[in-house]
Amino acid sequence: AQKVTQAQTEISVVEKEDVTLDCVYETRDTTYYLFWYKQPPSGELVFLIRRNSFDEQNEISGRYSWNFQKSTSSFNFTITASQVVDSAVYFCALRVFRQGAQKLVFGQGTRLTINP
Amino acid sequence: GAVVSQHPSRVICKSGTSVKIECRSLDFQATTMFWYRQFPKKSLMLMATSNEGSKATYEQGVEKDKFLINHASLTLSTLTVTSAHPEDSSFYICSARDWGTYEQYFGPGTRLTVT
């Protein structure tokens, strides 16, 4: 079975601090995708990144960066120089490629609050 | 980019009535659509997977007679909450998978309140 664990339920930091959101996943499949989504108070899910299981290169996009470590089954997300607009709930998700089982499994989410 | 719309965005209905939520893929065809439910401060829970032209596949514990799903075309899926009760109040999110790229896109969600 597939499982995604986001152990940090809530994180609160002061603006301009760096913050890392943890994500640990479980799957027996060798081919899978990992995702991060942002859910602001409006409720709409905002896609941030997709990473496939064969690509362990870290990714940087502006203030956002992702660290994928297959050895520890982790896909952590770091926001550098956080801003108040980063306040949201962040979800990590996993999708495997097995036929007939192409659904996304979400972690519990981490509520991030950036205080001015 | 690909857009998925949901209508209505908010709905309030009385207990015992039925309410229909529409999910449309606006600029791509979706052979598969997903319906999720999200309780306050909780994660998204997959309710069912619908494939165009066939019956939906419901997740364990989801009552198929209560949550009717119809996926009659490649751009439209509907979720009907029948005989709604206050405990059905929730945020419902649909997602559509592009049949060509296999990318999955999410709608903005529908907040249902049953009084």
gemmi code that builds the backbone of each chain (N, CA, C; Angstrom):
import gemmi

chains = {
    "A": [
        ("ALA", (0.846, -1.192, 0.000), (0.000, 0.000, 0.000), (0.877, 1.235, 0.000)),
        ("GLN", (0.306, 2.308, -0.519), (1.044, 3.570, -0.558), (0.651, 4.450, 0.617)),
        ("LYS", (1.628, 5.162, 1.124), (1.357, 6.031, 2.269), (2.287, 7.226, 2.227)),
        ("VAL", (1.760, 8.373, 2.620), (2.558, 9.592, 2.697), (2.401, 10.160, 4.105)),
        ("THR", (3.517, 10.467, 4.735), (3.488, 10.989, 6.097), (4.125, 12.368, 6.155)),
        ("GLN", (3.364, 13.324, 6.630), (3.883, 14.658, 6.905), (3.779, 14.829, 8.408)),
        ("ALA", (4.870, 14.620, 9.075), (4.843, 14.563, 10.533), (4.560, 15.911, 11.177)),
        ("GLN", (4.884, 16.975, 10.495), (4.677, 18.318, 11.057), (3.250, 18.767, 10.751)),
        ("THR", (2.431, 18.847, 11.780), (1.051, 19.262, 11.583), (0.977, 20.771, 11.355)),
        ("GLU", (1.701, 21.504, 12.182), (1.703, 22.956, 12.064), (3.110, 23.490, 12.282)),
        ("ILE", (3.456, 24.497, 11.511), (4.732, 25.188, 11.680), (4.457, 26.682, 11.659)),
        ("SER", (5.099, 27.386, 12.567), (4.943, 28.835, 12.602), (6.331, 29.462, 12.681)),
        ("VAL", (6.621, 30.350, 11.761), (7.915, 31.024, 11.757), (7.700, 32.508, 11.513)),
        ("VAL", (8.761, 33.249, 11.741), (8.724, 34.684, 11.481), (9.192, 34.923, 10.054)),
        ("GLU", (8.603, 35.901, 9.442), (8.949, 36.250, 8.064), (10.462, 36.342, 7.883)),
        ("LYS", (10.912, 35.890, 6.721), (12.318, 35.886, 6.295), (13.097, 34.681, 6.819)),
        ("GLU", (12.503, 33.920, 7.702), (13.167, 32.703, 8.134), (13.031, 31.645, 7.039)),
        ("ASP", (13.962, 30.710, 7.016), (13.854, 29.557, 6.132), (13.056, 28.478, 6.859)),
        ("VAL", (12.300, 27.709, 6.105), (11.497, 26.657, 6.739), (11.471, 25.436, 5.825)),
        ("THR", (11.582, 24.270, 6.445), (11.556, 23.015, 5.695), (10.368, 22.170, 6.121)),
        ("LEU", (9.619, 21.723, 5.131), (8.467, 20.856, 5.377), (8.870, 19.435, 4.996)),
        ("ASP", (8.659, 18.529, 5.915), (9.098, 17.147, 5.699), (8.011, 16.297, 5.053)),
        ("CYS", (8.450, 15.342, 4.251), (7.525, 14.384, 3.621), (8.244, 13.054, 3.500)),
        ("VAL", (7.638, 12.021, 4.045), (8.177, 10.670, 3.935), (7.109, 9.803, 3.286)),
        ("TYR", (7.505, 8.970, 2.354), (6.526, 8.164, 1.630), (6.867, 6.686, 1.714)),
        ("GLU", (5.852, 5.875, 1.464), (6.034, 4.426, 1.436), (5.379, 3.873, 0.178)),
        ("THR", (6.123, 3.080, -0.544), (5.567, 2.356, -1.679), (6.511, 1.232, -2.039)),
        ("ARG", (5.961, 0.160, -2.566), (6.792, -0.949, -3.026), (7.080, -0.830, -4.515)),
        ("ASP", (6.395, 0.106, -5.149), (6.597, 0.291, -6.577), (7.904, 1.019, -6.831)),
        ("THR", (8.512, 0.714, -7.958), (9.765, 1.366, -8.310), (9.538, 2.594, -9.180)),
        ("THR", (8.363, 2.667, -9.766), (8.021, 3.810, -10.615), (6.874, 4.569, -9.973)),
        ("TYR", (7.119, 5.828, -9.668), (6.090, 6.631, -9.013), (6.411, 8.111, -9.193)),
        ("TYR", (5.403, 8.918, -8.906), (5.570, 10.368, -8.916), (5.329, 10.915, -7.514)),
        ("LEU", (6.039, 11.952, -7.179), (5.819, 12.682, -5.936), (5.433, 14.111, -6.271)),
        ("PHE", (4.557, 14.667, -5.465), (4.038, 16.004, -5.721), (4.050, 16.831, -4.429)),
        ("TRP", (4.071, 18.132, -4.630), (3.757, 19.071, -3.554), (2.687, 20.018, -4.076)),
        ("TYR", (1.676, 20.255, -3.199), (0.621, 21.198, -3.507), (0.513, 22.199, -2.364)),
        ("LYS", (0.087, 23.397, -2.722), (-0.184, 24.445, -1.732), (-1.686, 24.697, -1.711)),
        ("GLN", (-2.260, 24.792, -0.522), (-3.683, 25.092, -0.412), (-3.844, 26.344, 0.439)),
        ("PRO", (-4.025, 27.499, -0.199), (-4.244, 28.738, 0.558), (-5.643, 28.721, 1.166)),
        ("PRO", (-5.959, 29.736, 1.978), (-7.277, 29.769, 2.631), (-8.456, 29.686, 1.654)),
        ("SER", (-8.276, 30.088, 0.426), (-9.371, 30.004, -0.553), (-9.763, 28.555, -0.839)),
        ("GLY", (-8.862, 27.624, -0.581), (-9.179, 26.214, -0.738), (-8.674, 25.563, -2.010)),
        ("GLU", (-8.349, 26.361, -3.005), (-7.936, 25.767, -4.273), (-6.526, 25.214, -4.168)),
        ("LEU", (-6.330, 24.014, -4.649), (-5.010, 23.395, -4.629), (-4.134, 23.994, -5.717)),
        ("VAL", (-2.953, 24.397, -5.338), (-2.001, 24.962, -6.297), (-0.855, 23.982, -6.460)),
        ("PHE", (-0.662, 23.531, -7.693), (0.411, 22.589, -7.982), (1.762, 23.291, -7.847)),
        ("LEU", (2.716, 22.665, -7.163), (4.040, 23.255, -6.998), (5.099, 22.492, -7.780)),
        ("ILE", (5.090, 21.172, -7.632), (6.137, 20.403, -8.293), (5.716, 18.952, -8.450)),
        ("ARG", (6.258, 18.309, -9.474), (6.148, 16.870, -9.660), (7.546, 16.331, -9.887)),
        ("ARG", (7.840, 15.223, -9.250), (9.143, 14.593, -9.411), (8.932, 13.111, -9.626)),
        ("ASN", (9.585, 12.535, -10.675), (9.424, 11.097, -10.853), (10.527, 10.354, -10.112)),
        ("SER", (10.282, 9.088, -9.888), (11.150, 8.286, -9.018), (12.542, 8.064, -9.588)),
        ("PHE", (12.718, 8.326, -10.869), (14.037, 8.110, -11.461), (14.887, 9.372, -11.503)),
        ("ASP", (14.332, 10.451, -11.013), (15.036, 11.719, -11.075), (15.275, 12.227, -9.659)),
        ("GLU", (16.473, 11.991, -9.150), (16.768, 12.394, -7.778), (17.445, 13.747, -7.690)),
        ("GLN", (17.516, 14.442, -8.780), (18.123, 15.766, -8.730), (17.266, 16.707, -7.915)),
        ("ASN", (17.928, 17.503, -7.113), (17.182, 18.507, -6.369), (16.719, 19.613, -7.311)),
        ("GLU", (15.627, 20.225, -6.923), (15.026, 21.255, -7.774), (14.929, 22.555, -7.010)),
        ("ILE", (15.198, 23.634, -7.707), (15.060, 24.965, -7.104), (14.206, 25.809, -8.029)),
        ("SER", (13.244, 26.488, -7.428), (12.416, 27.406, -8.198), (12.213, 28.662, -7.358)),
        ("GLY", (13.002, 29.649, -7.620), (12.920, 30.875, -6.837), (13.282, 30.613, -5.383)),
        ("ARG", (12.353, 30.915, -4.495), (12.613, 30.693, -3.053), (12.299, 29.273, -2.623)),
        ("TYR", (11.763, 28.474, -3.542), (11.368, 27.110, -3.225), (12.454, 26.129, -3.677)),
        ("SER", (12.681, 25.114, -2.866), (13.582, 24.039, -3.284), (13.083, 22.722, -2.717)),
        ("TRP", (13.422, 21.645, -3.425), (12.960, 20.326, -3.029), (14.147, 19.376, -2.990)),
        ("ASN", (14.170, 18.545, -1.966), (15.237, 17.575, -1.776), (14.639, 16.178, -1.792)),
        ("PHE", (14.936, 15.419, -2.851), (14.396, 14.070, -3.011), (15.495, 13.083, -2.667)),
        ("GLN", (15.255, 12.251, -1.663), (16.231, 11.259, -1.235), (15.554, 9.890, -1.227)),
        ("LYS", (15.826, 9.090, -2.260), (15.206, 7.762, -2.317), (15.686, 6.874, -1.189)),
        ("SER", (16.921, 7.072, -0.758), (17.474, 6.209, 0.287), (16.688, 6.312, 1.586)),
        ("THR", (16.114, 7.476, 1.826), (15.323, 7.669, 3.048), (13.838, 7.857, 2.733)),
        ("SER", (13.461, 7.657, 1.472), (12.064, 7.820, 1.037), (11.507, 9.168, 1.485)),
        ("SER", (12.265, 10.195, 1.222), (11.820, 11.520, 1.647), (11.836, 12.490, 0.468)),
        ("PHE", (10.935, 13.449, 0.556), (10.828, 14.467, -0.484), (10.488, 15.769, 0.227)),
        ("ASN", (11.509, 16.397, 0.793), (11.306, 17.572, 1.631), (11.298, 18.870, 0.824)),
        ("PHE", (10.591, 19.822, 1.357), (10.334, 21.095, 0.667), (10.828, 22.236, 1.555)),
        ("THR", (11.676, 23.076, 1.002), (12.221, 24.200, 1.762), (11.824, 25.521, 1.127)),
        ("ILE", (11.349, 26.421, 1.967), (11.069, 27.787, 1.527), (12.141, 28.675, 2.148)),
        ("THR", (12.840, 29.378, 1.309), (13.892, 30.285, 1.777), (13.334, 31.697, 1.894)),
        ("ALA", (13.754, 32.392, 2.924), (13.306, 33.784, 3.114), (11.792, 33.863, 3.027)),
        ("SER", (11.127, 33.164, 3.929), (9.675, 33.033, 3.873), (8.975, 34.386, 3.900)),
        ("GLN", (7.787, 34.391, 3.299), (6.967, 35.598, 3.261), (5.575, 35.264, 3.771)),
        ("VAL", (4.868, 36.292, 4.197), (3.518, 36.091, 4.745), (2.622, 35.379, 3.731)),
        ("VAL", (2.819, 35.652, 2.458), (1.984, 35.027, 1.405), (2.230, 33.522, 1.285)),
        ("ASP", (3.281, 33.045, 1.913), (3.545, 31.606, 1.893), (2.656, 30.857, 2.885)),
        ("SER", (1.957, 31.589, 3.721), (1.079, 30.944, 4.707), (-0.004, 30.156, 3.981)),
        ("ALA", (-0.084, 28.887, 4.292), (-1.027, 27.990, 3.616), (-0.864, 26.603, 4.219)),
        ("VAL", (-1.679, 25.686, 3.742), (-1.477, 24.271, 4.066), (-0.775, 23.639, 2.868)),
        ("TYR", (0.266, 22.884, 3.144), (1.038, 22.254, 2.084), (0.871, 20.744, 2.161)),
        ("PHE", (0.573, 20.160, 1.007), (0.375, 18.712, 0.939), (1.434, 18.072, 0.058)),
        ("CYS", (1.948, 16.975, 0.533), (2.814, 16.113, -0.256), (1.942, 14.950, -0.733)),
        ("ALA", (2.174, 14.468, -1.944), (1.333, 13.393, -2.477), (2.160, 12.431, -3.312)),
        ("LEU", (1.658, 11.217, -3.445), (2.347, 10.139, -4.160), (1.399, 9.508, -5.164)),
        ("ARG", (1.891, 9.224, -6.341), (1.099, 8.489, -7.321), (1.970, 7.412, -7.939)),
        ("VAL", (1.460, 6.168, -7.943), (2.207, 5.082, -8.548), (1.661, 4.830, -9.933)),
        ("PHE", (2.415, 4.052, -10.714), (2.069, 3.850, -12.110), (1.412, 2.529, -12.419)),
        ("ARG", (1.166, 1.761, -11.377), (0.576, 0.455, -11.599), (-0.782, 0.611, -12.249)),
        ("GLN", (-1.052, -0.180, -13.282), (-2.314, -0.049, -13.994), (-3.469, -0.285, -13.055)),
        ("GLY", (-4.449, 0.570, -13.143), (-5.627, 0.431, -12.302), (-5.446, 1.039, -10.931)),
        ("ALA", (-4.266, 1.567, -10.649), (-4.038, 2.167, -9.316), (-3.357, 3.504, -9.475)),
        ("GLN", (-3.948, 4.337, -10.295), (-3.281, 5.585, -10.640), (-3.747, 6.755, -9.789)),
        ("LYS", (-4.136, 6.507, -8.593), (-4.678, 7.612, -7.810), (-3.616, 8.253, -6.932)),
        ("LEU", (-3.875, 9.490, -6.615), (-2.993, 10.262, -5.751), (-3.298, 9.941, -4.295)),
        ("VAL", (-2.247, 9.747, -3.535), (-2.397, 9.564, -2.093), (-1.762, 10.773, -1.424)),
        ("PHE", (-2.532, 11.448, -0.604), (-2.058, 12.677, 0.029), (-1.571, 12.426, 1.448)),
        ("GLY", (-0.607, 13.229, 1.845), (-0.224, 13.273, 3.249), (-1.243, 14.090, 4.022)),
        ("GLN", (-1.027, 14.184, 5.315), (-1.994, 14.846, 6.188), (-1.940, 16.366, 6.064)),
        ("GLY", (-0.892, 16.863, 5.466), (-0.764, 18.303, 5.289), (-0.022, 18.955, 6.438)),
        ("THR", (0.677, 20.032, 6.126), (1.361, 20.850, 7.126), (0.853, 22.271, 6.994)),
        ("ARG", (0.304, 22.784, 8.088), (-0.192, 24.162, 8.082), (0.962, 25.092, 8.421)),
        ("LEU", (1.339, 25.907, 7.470), (2.461, 26.825, 7.648), (1.942, 28.232, 7.858)),
        ("THR", (2.388, 28.836, 8.944), (2.015, 30.219, 9.229), (3.283, 31.053, 9.271)),
        ("ILE", (3.298, 32.083, 8.450), (4.431, 33.008, 8.436), (3.969, 34.296, 9.097)),
        ("ASN", (4.590, 34.623, 10.199), (4.201, 35.813, 10.951), (5.056, 37.012, 10.552)),
        ("PRO", (4.417, 38.159, 10.418), (5.182, 39.359, 10.020), (6.117, 39.825, 11.128)),
    ],
    "B": [
        ("GLY", (-2.597, 27.129, -19.150), (-2.589, 25.808, -18.540), (-3.980, 25.226, -18.455)),
        ("ALA", (-4.041, 23.948, -18.148), (-5.318, 23.258, -18.067), (-6.150, 23.776, -16.899)),
        ("VAL", (-7.444, 23.913, -17.153), (-8.333, 24.468, -16.136), (-9.476, 23.500, -15.870)),
        ("VAL", (-9.756, 23.334, -14.598), (-10.900, 22.545, -14.164), (-11.816, 23.465, -13.373)),
        ("SER", (-13.074, 23.496, -13.757), (-14.024, 24.343, -13.035), (-14.986, 23.483, -12.238)),
        ("GLN", (-15.488, 24.068, -11.176), (-16.500, 23.415, -10.365), (-17.637, 24.391, -10.143)),
        ("HIS", (-18.833, 23.846, -10.164), (-19.994, 24.698, -9.926), (-21.028, 23.930, -9.114)),
        ("PRO", (-21.569, 24.510, -8.069), (-21.287, 25.855, -7.569), (-20.029, 25.865, -6.700)),
        ("SER", (-19.555, 27.038, -6.357), (-18.397, 27.136, -5.464), (-18.838, 26.995, -4.005)),
        ("ARG", (-20.054, 27.448, -3.748), (-20.623, 27.297, -2.409), (-22.091, 26.956, -2.555)),
        ("VAL", (-22.560, 26.093, -1.686), (-23.980, 25.771, -1.692), (-24.438, 25.462, -0.276)),
        ("ILE", (-25.609, 25.993, 0.038), (-26.249, 25.697, 1.318), (-27.574, 25.031, 0.995)),
        ("CYS", (-27.804, 23.894, 1.586), (-29.067, 23.205, 1.326), (-29.654, 22.695, 2.630)),
        ("LYS", (-30.935, 22.400, 2.569), (-31.620, 21.889, 3.761), (-31.448, 20.375, 3.845)),
        ("SER", (-31.488, 19.917, 5.056), (-31.379, 18.481, 5.313), (-32.469, 17.737, 4.550)),
        ("GLY", (-32.087, 16.635, 3.910), (-33.056, 15.834, 3.179), (-33.123, 16.128, 1.698)),
        ("THR", (-32.569, 17.236, 1.292), (-32.579, 17.576, -0.139), (-31.321, 17.018, -0.803)),
        ("SER", (-31.315, 17.067, -2.122), (-30.157, 16.599, -2.885), (-29.476, 17.790, -3.541)),
        ("VAL", (-28.206, 17.680, -3.706), (-27.465, 18.765, -4.349), (-26.475, 18.178, -5.342)),
        ("LYS", (-26.374, 18.838, -6.497), (-25.498, 18.356, -7.553), (-24.319, 19.309, -7.721)),
        ("ILE", (-23.134, 18.747, -7.817), (-21.913, 19.526, -8.055), (-21.340, 19.107, -9.408)),
        ("GLU", (-21.029, 20.100, -10.216), (-20.479, 19.827, -11.547), (-18.981, 20.083, -11.581)),
        ("CYS", (-18.308, 19.253, -12.323), (-16.868, 19.387, -12.521), (-16.595, 19.321, -14.017)),
        ("ARG", (-15.961, 20.364, -14.532), (-15.707, 20.419, -15.972), (-14.226, 20.661, -16.265)),
        ("SER", (-13.721, 19.933, -17.230), (-12.394, 20.234, -17.752), (-12.611, 21.173, -18.939)),
        ("LEU", (-12.011, 22.357, -18.862), (-12.358, 23.409, -19.821), (-11.562, 23.341, -21.121)),
        ("ASP", (-10.351, 22.872, -21.083), (-9.550, 22.908, -22.296), (-8.809, 21.603, -22.548)),
        ("PHE", (-9.348, 20.527, -21.987), (-8.774, 19.221, -22.287), (-9.846, 18.163, -22.039)),
        ("GLN", (-9.589, 16.978, -22.566), (-10.535, 15.884, -22.365), (-10.048, 14.997, -21.231)),
        ("ALA", (-10.989, 14.601, -20.406), (-10.650, 13.828, -19.219), (-11.418, 12.518, -19.205)),
        ("THR", (-10.727, 11.425, -19.479), (-11.399, 10.133, -19.403), (-11.602, 9.713, -17.950)),
        ("THR", (-10.790, 10.267, -17.086), (-10.885, 9.925, -15.665), (-10.991, 11.188, -14.831)),
        ("MET", (-11.941, 11.174, -13.917), (-12.080, 12.272, -12.956), (-12.158, 11.681, -11.552)),
        ("PHE", (-11.713, 12.451, -10.602), (-11.667, 11.999, -9.218), (-12.458, 12.977, -8.347)),
        ("TRP", (-13.110, 12.434, -7.343), (-13.817, 13.271, -6.368), (-13.205, 13.059, -4.992)),
        ("TYR", (-12.857, 14.181, -4.371), (-12.266, 14.159, -3.046), (-13.165, 14.909, -2.079)),
        ("ARG", (-13.008, 14.554, -0.827), (-13.715, 15.251, 0.241), (-12.667, 15.696, 1.252)),
        ("GLN", (-12.843, 16.897, 1.747), (-11.893, 17.420, 2.726), (-12.640, 18.020, 3.901)),
        ("PHE", (-12.420, 17.459, 5.086), (-12.981, 18.011, 6.309), (-12.057, 19.125, 6.792)),
        ("PRO", (-12.602, 20.029, 7.634), (-11.778, 21.146, 8.105), (-10.473, 20.677, 8.740)),
        ("LYS", (-9.409, 21.270, 8.304), (-8.075, 21.004, 8.833), (-7.640, 19.556, 8.623)),
        ("LYS", (-8.198, 18.928, 7.619), (-7.820, 17.558, 7.315), (-7.314, 17.453, 5.881)),
        ("SER", (-6.850, 16.263, 5.561), (-6.319, 16.042, 4.218), (-7.444, 15.717, 3.240)),
        ("LEU", (-7.076, 15.599, 1.972), (-8.049, 15.213, 0.956), (-8.217, 13.690, 0.986)),
        ("MET", (-9.463, 13.274, 1.029), (-9.757, 11.850, 1.007), (-10.451, 11.518, -0.303)),
        ("LEU", (-9.890, 10.585, -1.041), (-10.493, 10.195, -2.305), (-11.807, 9.467, -2.034)),
        ("MET", (-12.867, 9.933, -2.695), (-14.161, 9.293, -2.543), (-14.384, 8.259, -3.634)),
        ("ALA", (-14.085, 8.687, -4.870), (-14.377, 7.803, -6.005), (-13.611, 8.258, -7.232)),
        ("THR", (-13.439, 7.301, -8.114), (-12.808, 7.548, -9.403), (-13.850, 7.274, -10.470)),
        ("SER", (-14.051, 8.233, -11.347), (-15.039, 8.012, -12.401), (-14.363, 7.989, -13.758)),
        ("ASN", (-14.767, 7.034, -14.551), (-14.268, 6.910, -15.912), (-15.407, 7.184, -16.873)),
        ("GLU", (-15.133, 7.946, -17.886), (-16.158, 8.345, -18.832), (-16.862, 7.132, -19.426)),
        ("GLY", (-18.171, 7.148, -19.322), (-18.973, 6.095, -19.923), (-19.118, 4.828, -19.107)),
        ("SER", (-18.533, 4.797, -17.922), (-18.686, 3.591, -17.102), (-18.975, 3.979, -15.654)),
        ("LYS", (-19.235, 2.975, -14.856), (-19.577, 3.234, -13.460), (-18.359, 3.700, -12.678)),
        ("ALA", (-18.633, 4.507, -11.686), (-17.538, 4.996, -10.855), (-17.058, 3.907, -9.905)),
        ("THR", (-15.811, 4.011, -9.532), (-15.225, 3.107, -8.532), (-15.122, 3.859, -7.227)),
        ("TYR", (-15.821, 3.361, -6.207), (-15.866, 4.054, -4.926), (-14.819, 3.490, -3.973)),
        ("GLU", (-14.278, 4.363, -3.161), (-13.346, 3.933, -2.129), (-14.119, 3.269, -0.987)),
        ("GLN", (-13.399, 2.474, -0.256), (-14.018, 1.760, 0.864), (-14.631, 2.746, 1.836)),
        ("GLY", (-15.857, 2.460, 2.220), (-16.534, 3.296, 3.205), (-17.368, 4.418, 2.614)),
        ("VAL", (-17.295, 4.618, 1.314), (-18.086, 5.672, 0.663), (-19.360, 5.049, 0.100)),
        ("GLU", (-20.501, 5.616, 0.507), (-21.782, 5.049, 0.076), (-22.100, 5.485, -1.353)),
        ("LYS", (-22.137, 4.536, -2.242), (-22.365, 4.890, -3.643), (-23.793, 5.360, -3.897)),
        ("ASP", (-24.728, 4.918, -3.064), (-26.108, 5.368, -3.260), (-26.328, 6.771, -2.713)),
        ("LYS", (-25.431, 7.198, -1.882), (-25.563, 8.535, -1.306), (-24.816, 9.556, -2.169)),
        ("PHE", (-23.701, 9.140, -2.674), (-22.880, 10.021, -3.496), (-22.881, 9.472, -4.929)),
        ("LEU", (-23.826, 9.985, -5.708), (-23.991, 9.502, -7.072), (-23.046, 10.254, -8.007)),
        ("ILE", (-22.299, 9.496, -8.762), (-21.342, 10.106, -9.679), (-21.681, 9.702, -11.100)),
        ("ASN", (-21.707, 10.716, -11.958), (-21.984, 10.496, -13.365), (-20.890, 11.158, -14.189)),
        ("HIS", (-20.337, 10.417, -15.121), (-19.263, 10.953, -15.971), (-19.676, 10.704, -17.414)),
        ("ALA", (-20.630, 11.509, -17.860), (-21.290, 11.232, -19.129), (-20.519, 11.703, -20.350)),
        ("SER", (-19.577, 12.610, -20.143), (-18.821, 13.089, -21.296), (-17.356, 13.241, -20.904)),
        ("LEU", (-16.533, 13.529, -21.886), (-15.093, 13.641, -21.625), (-14.709, 14.939, -20.928)),
        ("THR", (-15.686, 15.797, -20.698), (-15.370, 17.069, -20.035), (-16.254, 17.351, -18.831)),
        ("LEU", (-17.121, 16.435, -18.473), (-18.053, 16.721, -17.382), (-18.276, 15.503, -16.501)),
        ("SER", (-18.126, 15.725, -15.203), (-18.508, 14.728, -14.213), (-19.355, 15.442, -13.165)),
        ("THR", (-20.351, 14.741, -12.649), (-21.187, 15.343, -11.607), (-21.223, 14.447, -10.385)),
        ("LEU", (-21.282, 15.096, -9.235), (-21.437, 14.417, -7.947), (-22.742, 14.904, -7.347)),
        ("THR", (-23.639, 13.984, -7.078), (-24.904, 14.346, -6.448), (-24.944, 13.762, -5.048)),
        ("VAL", (-25.077, 14.643, -4.079), (-25.223, 14.213, -2.691), (-26.721, 14.078, -2.448)),
        ("THR", (-27.169, 12.863, -2.258), (-28.599, 12.617, -2.104), (-29.007, 12.622, -0.648)),
        ("SER", (-30.212, 13.114, -0.399), (-30.739, 13.171, 0.962), (-29.657, 13.664, 1.930)),
        ("ALA", (-29.211, 14.858, 1.673), (-28.079, 15.402, 2.426), (-28.399, 15.565, 3.914)),
        ("HIS", (-27.388, 15.347, 4.718), (-27.483, 15.532, 6.163), (-26.367, 16.478, 6.602)),
        ("PRO", (-26.495, 17.071, 7.767), (-25.452, 18.003, 8.224), (-24.044, 17.389, 8.205)),
        ("GLU", (-23.937, 16.096, 8.453), (-22.605, 15.470, 8.458), (-21.990, 15.373, 7.058)),
        ("ASP", (-22.805, 15.662, 6.020), (-22.272, 15.688, 4.659), (-21.620, 17.030, 4.348)),
        ("SER", (-21.785, 17.988, 5.248), (-21.155, 19.294, 5.059), (-19.652, 19.110, 4.977)),
        ("SER", (-19.082, 19.650, 3.930), (-17.656, 19.433, 3.701), (-17.214, 20.253, 2.498)),
        ("PHE", (-15.928, 20.147, 2.209), (-15.362, 20.778, 1.013), (-15.114, 19.650, 0.021)),
        ("TYR", (-15.756, 19.742, -1.153), (-15.627, 18.700, -2.157), (-14.769, 19.222, -3.309)),
        ("ILE", (-13.771, 18.457, -3.661), (-12.837, 18.872, -4.707), (-12.819, 17.810, -5.797)),
        ("CYS", (-12.935, 18.261, -7.029), (-12.817, 17.307, -8.121), (-11.468, 17.486, -8.800)),
        ("SER", (-11.080, 16.463, -9.500), (-9.818, 16.495, -10.229), (-10.019, 15.757, -11.548)),
        ("ALA", (-9.407, 16.260, -12.586), (-9.559, 15.651, -13.906), (-8.194, 15.300, -14.465)),
        ("ARG", (-8.111, 14.124, -15.054), (-6.840, 13.694, -15.634), (-6.904, 13.822, -17.145)),
        ("ASP", (-5.974, 14.566, -17.681), (-5.885, 14.761, -19.122), (-5.559, 13.419, -19.798)),
        ("TRP", (-6.415, 12.990, -20.731), (-6.235, 11.667, -21.321), (-4.970, 11.594, -22.172)),
        ("GLY", (-4.509, 12.749, -22.634), (-3.331, 12.750, -23.492), (-2.030, 12.793, -22.703)),
        ("THR", (-1.961, 13.667, -21.705), (-0.715, 13.869, -20.963), (-0.678, 13.104, -19.646)),
        ("TYR", (-1.825, 12.660, -19.208), (-1.955, 11.960, -17.918), (-1.738, 12.876, -16.727)),
        ("GLU", (-1.616, 14.158, -16.962), (-1.517, 15.091, -15.854), (-2.882, 15.226, -15.170)),
        ("GLN", (-2.850, 15.460, -13.881), (-4.079, 15.580, -13.102), (-4.209, 17.012, -12.621)),
        ("TYR", (-5.371, 17.598, -12.855), (-5.621, 18.987, -12.492), (-6.811, 19.062, -11.544)),
        ("PHE", (-6.725, 19.999, -10.613), (-7.749, 20.116, -9.580), (-8.672, 21.301, -9.816)),
        ("GLY", (-9.942, 21.084, -9.456), (-10.894, 22.180, -9.469), (-10.753, 23.018, -8.213)),
        ("PRO", (-11.453, 24.147, -8.154), (-11.335, 25.060, -7.016), (-12.100, 24.614, -5.785)),
        ("GLY", (-12.903, 23.578, -5.919), (-13.617, 23.077, -4.754), (-15.019, 23.656, -4.605)),
        ("THR", (-15.868, 22.894, -3.928), (-17.235, 23.315, -3.615), (-17.462, 23.123, -2.129)),
        ("ARG", (-17.847, 24.208, -1.484), (-18.119, 24.117, -0.046), (-19.609, 23.872, 0.156)),
        ("LEU", (-19.935, 22.713, 0.678), (-21.321, 22.331, 0.918), (-21.655, 22.461, 2.393)),
        ("THR", (-22.730, 23.167, 2.670), (-23.236, 23.286, 4.041), (-24.668, 22.787, 4.057)),
        ("VAL", (-24.919, 21.809, 4.884), (-26.264, 21.257, 5.003), (-26.839, 21.698, 6.342)),
        ("THR", (-27.965, 22.375, 6.300), (-28.545, 22.911, 7.549), (-29.698, 22.042, 8.053)),
    ],
}
model = gemmi.Model(1)
for chain_id, residues in chains.items():
    chain = gemmi.Chain(chain_id)
    for i, (resn, *xyz) in enumerate(residues, 1):
        res = gemmi.Residue()
        res.name, res.seqid = resn, gemmi.SeqId(i, " ")
        for name, pos in zip(("N", "CA", "C"), xyz):
            atom = gemmi.Atom()
            atom.name, atom.element = name, gemmi.Element(name[0])
            atom.pos, atom.b_iso = gemmi.Position(*pos), 0.0
            res.add_atom(atom)
        chain.add_residue(res)
    model.add_chain(chain)
structure = gemmi.Structure()
structure.add_model(model)
structure.setup_entities()
